[in-house]
Each structure stands twice: as C-alpha cells, then as structure tokens.
Amino acid sequence: MGKTILILEDEKDIRSFIVINLKRKGYRVLEASTGEEALKIIDNEPFLYVAILDIMLPGIDGLEVCEYLRQKDEEVGIIMLTAKTQEIDKVTGLYTGADDYITKPFSPVELVARVDGLCRRVDLLKGKDQEDLYSGPFRLSRESRTLFKNEKRIDLTQLEYAIVQYFLENPGVALNRDEILNEAWGEDFFGDAKIVDVNIRRIRKKIEDNSSNPKYILTVWGYGYRWNSSI
C-alpha cells in the first residue's frame, strides 16, 4: 500500500481533483471536508506521511489543524492550500509548522511534485548516516533525528531538522538560500527562497540564547546563512 496522504478541502470538486491525481501516483488518500473530520483522522491514523490542508474553512480551519498535527507529529509533511490574497496566512502557516504552501489555482503536476518531495525527504532522512553530529553545546542524533542543546531536547519539525543537519554537516560554510532550499525541500520544489528565511527565524527562536542577536546561525548578507563553527 502506498504512503498515506491526508487532504482537507471543503470544496468537493477540488478535493476530488487532488485525490484522483494522488491515487494515480500510488498514494493512499484520506479525505476530510471539515477541520473536525481532519482531527478525527489524525487521531486515528498513526502513519501519515503528508497532510494537505486548506486554510480557509468554516469552524476549525486549516491553520488550527496544522498546529494540532505538528504538535502530535514532528515528522509529517504539511502543505497549506492558500488563495493568492492570503499572503499573511502563508507566513502564519509556516510559523505554525507547515513545510510548504501552494496557491490556488494549481496544476496537478505541481501538487504531486510537492508531495513527492516531502515524502522523499522523510525517507532520505531516515536513511542517512546514523553517527551523531556535534557542535558547541549541540548534539544532533541522526538515529533518533533529534537535536539536543546541553543535552536538553529541542523540538524541531522534519523541515527544521533537515536545515539544522545541513548546517552541522557544513560548519563554517556560507550556504546560499537556493542550496538550503534544494537540500531541505528538494530540487523540484517550486517555491521561493523567502521560505528559507521564515524557517531560519523559527529555528533561531528555538536554539539561540537571543534570537535577535544570533550566535549559532549567522546571516551572510545578500547571500544566505552560515553555521558558526567557532562556538
């Protein structure tokens, strides 16, 4: 049986369109038309790979479902469906724990490519070298896919974990946004580099002593970011 994907979309035509295209690629698809239905599925389905969540819903909306799902499962991939006018909601979704967003209307090729990329990243992370990485107060356990600071666990999403691992595998190296984007999101990702900036801000809040004056993830102005290897 294929990897399990949850689709939350209240418009039946759009939901059916997504389901058909994902099933053609061999995915197992679970459908929800309301946030309440999605929460029930999440509570009863332990092996979700990716959730596709529409933001604008009556009652419990996609952002609330995103936040609930991320608290329950740090590894699941989350894609938000947004309208062109929902720029603020896109950023809010990323801060809430989403990995990606796609704007309506979208092509089935683009959506399936996003889902494929997230699924590959989960599999890739699981298959990487299991040796721990160390840097200053940090220890990254690749076996458990967990980051520790002074041996205290820091909760990261799978995307945040992928970014931190990339930094720790390349200490002191200036990495541009496109390199980080390709490593964490996959080379077939259609989004733009500002998603990198949003996730870096999120990671800094979790790992830095003072996120407004970071000493671990340093900004390389006009280029990207660098992990401080002298800590």
C-alpha positions as CSV (number, residue, x, y, z in Angstrom):
1,M,0.0,0.0,0.0
2,G,1.3,3.5,-0.9
3,K,2.2,6.2,1.6
4,T,-0.8,7.8,3.3
5,I,-1.8,11.4,2.5
6,L,-4.5,13.4,4.2
7,I,-6.4,16.0,2.2
8,L,-8.5,18.6,4.0
9,E,-10.6,20.6,1.5
10,D,-14.2,21.7,1.8
11,E,-14.8,22.2,-1.9
12,K,-15.7,18.7,-3.2
13,D,-14.5,19.3,-6.8
14,I,-11.1,20.5,-5.8
15,R,-10.8,17.7,-3.2
16,S,-11.8,15.0,-5.8
17,F,-9.3,16.5,-8.3
18,I,-6.5,16.2,-5.8
19,V,-7.5,12.7,-4.7
20,I,-7.6,11.4,-8.3
21,N,-4.1,12.7,-9.1
22,L,-2.5,11.4,-5.9
23,K,-4.1,8.0,-6.3
24,R,-2.7,7.8,-9.8
25,K,0.7,8.2,-8.3
26,G,0.0,5.3,-6.0
27,Y,-0.7,7.2,-2.8
28,R,-3.3,6.1,-0.2
29,V,-5.5,9.2,0.3
30,L,-7.7,10.0,3.3
31,E,-10.3,12.8,2.7
32,A,-11.8,15.4,5.1
33,S,-14.2,18.2,4.2
34,T,-14.0,19.9,7.6
35,G,-11.4,20.6,10.2
36,E,-13.3,18.5,12.7
37,E,-13.2,15.5,10.4
38,A,-9.4,16.0,9.8
39,L,-8.7,16.0,13.5
40,K,-10.5,12.6,13.9
41,I,-8.5,11.2,11.1
42,I,-5.3,12.5,12.6
43,D,-6.1,10.9,16.0
44,N,-6.8,7.5,14.3
45,E,-4.2,7.4,11.6
46,P,-0.6,6.8,13.0
47,F,1.2,6.7,9.7
48,L,0.5,9.9,7.8
49,Y,3.3,11.0,5.5
50,V,1.9,14.3,4.2
51,A,-1.2,16.4,5.0
52,I,-2.6,18.9,2.5
53,L,-4.7,21.5,4.4
54,D,-6.9,24.2,3.0
55,I,-6.5,27.3,5.2
56,M,-10.0,28.9,4.7
57,L,-12.6,26.7,6.3
58,P,-15.7,27.3,8.5
59,G,-15.3,26.1,12.1
60,I,-11.8,24.6,12.7
61,D,-9.7,26.0,9.9
62,G,-6.5,24.6,8.2
63,L,-4.1,26.6,10.5
64,E,-5.6,25.1,13.6
65,V,-5.4,21.6,12.1
66,C,-1.8,22.3,11.1
67,E,-0.9,23.4,14.6
68,Y,-2.6,20.3,16.1
69,L,-0.9,17.9,13.7
70,R,2.5,19.4,14.1
71,Q,2.3,19.1,17.9
72,K,1.2,15.5,17.5
73,D,3.7,14.5,14.8
74,E,7.0,16.4,14.2
75,E,7.9,14.4,11.1
76,V,4.8,14.6,9.0
77,G,5.0,16.8,5.9
78,I,2.4,19.6,5.8
79,I,1.3,21.6,2.7
80,M,-1.1,24.5,3.1
81,L,-3.6,25.4,0.3
82,T,-4.0,29.2,0.1
83,A,-5.6,31.8,-2.1
84,K,-3.5,34.5,-3.9
85,T,-4.7,37.1,-1.4
86,Q,-3.7,35.1,1.7
87,E,0.0,36.2,1.9
88,I,-0.3,36.7,5.7
89,D,-1.8,33.3,6.1
90,K,1.0,31.7,4.2
91,V,3.6,33.1,6.6
92,T,1.3,32.2,9.6
93,G,1.1,28.7,8.3
94,L,4.8,28.3,8.1
95,Y,5.2,29.6,11.6
96,T,2.5,27.2,12.8
97,G,4.5,24.3,11.5
98,A,3.8,23.9,7.8
99,D,6.6,22.9,5.5
100,D,5.2,24.3,2.3
101,Y,2.3,26.1,0.7
102,I,0.7,26.0,-2.7
103,T,-1.5,28.8,-4.2
104,K,-4.9,28.1,-5.9
105,P,-5.3,27.5,-8.7
106,F,-2.5,25.0,-9.1
107,S,-1.6,22.2,-11.5
108,P,-1.8,18.6,-10.5
109,V,1.8,18.2,-11.7
110,E,3.0,20.9,-9.2
111,L,1.0,19.5,-6.3
112,V,2.1,15.9,-6.9
113,A,5.7,17.1,-7.2
114,R,5.4,18.9,-3.8
115,V,4.0,15.7,-2.2
116,D,6.7,13.6,-3.8
117,G,9.4,15.9,-2.5
118,L,8.1,15.8,1.1
119,C,7.8,12.0,1.1
120,R,11.4,11.6,-0.3
121,R,12.7,13.9,2.4
122,V,11.2,11.8,5.1
123,D,12.7,8.6,3.5
124,L,16.1,10.3,2.9
125,L,16.4,11.5,6.5
126,K,15.6,8.0,7.7
127,G,18.3,6.5,5.5
128,K,21.2,8.9,6.3
129,D,24.3,8.1,8.2
130,Q,23.4,7.4,11.9
131,E,26.5,8.9,13.5
132,D,25.8,11.8,15.9
133,L,27.0,15.4,14.9
134,Y,28.5,17.7,17.5
135,S,29.0,21.5,17.5
136,G,29.5,23.5,20.7
137,P,26.6,22.8,23.1
138,F,24.7,20.9,20.3
139,R,24.4,17.2,19.6
140,L,22.3,16.1,16.7
141,S,21.3,12.4,16.8
142,R,20.7,11.2,13.3
143,E,19.4,7.9,14.6
144,S,16.6,9.5,16.5
145,R,16.5,12.6,14.3
146,T,16.7,14.8,17.4
147,L,18.7,17.9,18.3
148,F,20.0,18.5,21.8
149,K,21.4,21.6,23.3
150,N,23.4,20.9,26.5
151,E,21.6,17.5,26.3
152,K,18.2,19.1,26.5
153,R,16.0,18.1,23.6
154,I,14.9,20.8,21.2
155,D,11.7,20.0,19.3
156,L,12.1,20.5,15.6
157,T,9.8,19.8,12.7
158,Q,11.2,17.5,10.0
159,L,12.0,20.5,7.8
160,E,13.8,22.4,10.6
161,Y,15.7,19.2,11.4
162,A,16.8,18.9,7.7
163,I,18.1,22.5,7.7
164,V,20.0,22.1,11.0
165,Q,21.5,18.9,9.9
166,Y,22.6,20.6,6.6
167,F,24.3,23.3,8.7
168,L,26.0,20.9,11.0
169,E,27.3,18.8,8.1
170,N,28.8,22.0,6.6
171,P,30.1,24.0,9.6
172,G,31.5,27.4,8.8
173,V,30.4,27.2,5.1
174,A,28.3,30.0,3.7
175,L,25.2,28.4,2.2
176,N,23.0,30.4,-0.1
177,R,19.3,30.2,0.1
178,D,18.9,28.1,-3.0
179,E,21.3,25.5,-1.6
180,I,19.3,25.3,1.6
181,L,16.1,25.2,-0.3
182,N,17.3,22.3,-2.5
183,E,18.6,20.3,0.4
184,A,15.6,20.7,2.7
185,W,12.7,21.0,0.2
186,G,14.1,19.0,-2.7
187,E,15.4,20.2,-6.1
188,D,11.9,20.0,-7.7
189,F,10.4,22.5,-5.2
190,F,8.5,25.3,-6.9
191,G,8.6,27.8,-4.1
192,D,10.8,30.8,-3.4
193,A,13.7,31.4,-1.1
194,K,11.7,33.5,1.5
195,I,10.5,30.2,2.9
196,V,14.1,29.6,4.0
197,D,14.2,32.9,5.9
198,V,10.9,32.1,7.7
199,N,12.2,28.7,8.8
200,I,15.6,30.2,9.9
201,R,13.8,32.7,12.1
202,R,11.7,29.8,13.6
203,I,14.9,27.7,14.2
204,R,16.7,30.7,15.8
205,K,13.8,31.1,18.3
206,K,14.3,27.5,19.4
207,I,18.1,27.3,19.5
208,E,19.5,30.8,20.1
209,D,20.0,32.3,23.6
210,N,18.8,35.6,21.9
211,S,17.2,35.1,18.5
212,S,17.5,38.8,17.7
213,N,21.3,38.5,18.2
214,P,22.1,35.0,16.9
215,K,25.5,33.4,17.5
216,Y,24.9,30.0,16.0
217,I,23.1,30.6,12.7
218,L,24.8,33.7,11.2
219,T,23.4,35.7,8.3
220,V,25.7,36.2,5.3
221,W,24.2,39.4,4.0
222,G,23.0,39.2,0.4
223,Y,23.8,35.5,0.2
224,G,22.4,33.2,2.8
225,Y,23.4,31.7,6.2
226,R,26.4,30.1,7.9
227,W,26.7,27.9,11.0
228,N,29.2,29.4,13.4
229,S,31.9,26.7,13.6
230,S,33.9,28.6,16.3
231,I,31.3,28.0,19.1
